[in-house]
Amino acid sequence: MILYQGHLIGCFALFTPRTGNPYTPNDQAIIFKSFSIDSRHQKKGYALKALHSLSDIAREHYPMRNEIVLTVHHTNTPAIQLYKKAGFVDQGLRYAGEYGEELIFQLDLTVSK
């Protein structure tokens, strides 16, 4: 959950599949899913702040994991720019999603802040 002044303004999930990760061959990767900020709180910097906190959250709860991956639809330019600003890297990996091509972004957890 993403809270601001005690109110729920967004959410996301960190997922570690036991059956393998379809987005990367790295079996130590965490999947970042279902990221959403309430429309009343968008464009206020909360999404970027939440993304900047991901490394610390992942290191605390998944200390043996070394990477976070996410997918974003290739036409979602605002999200692509947000993920890049937050430090995620597009290394050219792609996934054939249900609604078209998905870009796979990666965040290296082994890099110090």
QUIJOPE-V137467 format. One record per residue. RES is the residue in one letter. SS is DSSP state (~ for helix, > for strand, _ for the rest). Layout:
{{RES:SS} {RES:SS}}
This chain:
{{M:_} {I:>} {L:>} {Y:>} {Q:_} {G:_} {H:>} {L:>} {I:>} {G:>} {C:>} {F:>} {A:>} {L:>} {F:>} {T:_} {P:_} {R:_} {T:_} {G:_} {N:_} {P:_} {Y:_} {T:_} {P:_} {N:_} {D:_} {Q:_} {A:>} {I:>} {I:>} {F:>} {K:>} {S:>} {F:>} {S:>} {I:>} {D:_} {S:~} {R:~} {H:~} {Q:_} {K:_} {K:_} {G:_} {Y:~} {A:~} {L:~} {K:~} {A:~} {L:~} {H:~} {S:~} {L:~} {S:~} {D:~} {I:~} {A:~} {R:~} {E:~} {H:~} {Y:_} {P:_} {M:_} {R:_} {N:_} {E:>} {I:>} {V:>} {L:>} {T:>} {V:>} {H:>} {H:_} {T:_} {N:_} {T:~} {P:~} {A:~} {I:~} {Q:~} {L:~} {Y:~} {K:~} {K:~} {A:_} {G:_} {F:_} {V:>} {D:>} {Q:>} {G:>} {L:>} {R:>} {Y:>} {A:>} {G:>} {E:_} {Y:_} {G:>} {E:>} {E:>} {L:>} {I:>} {F:>} {Q:>} {L:>} {D:>} {L:_} {T:_} {V:_} {S:_} {K:_}}
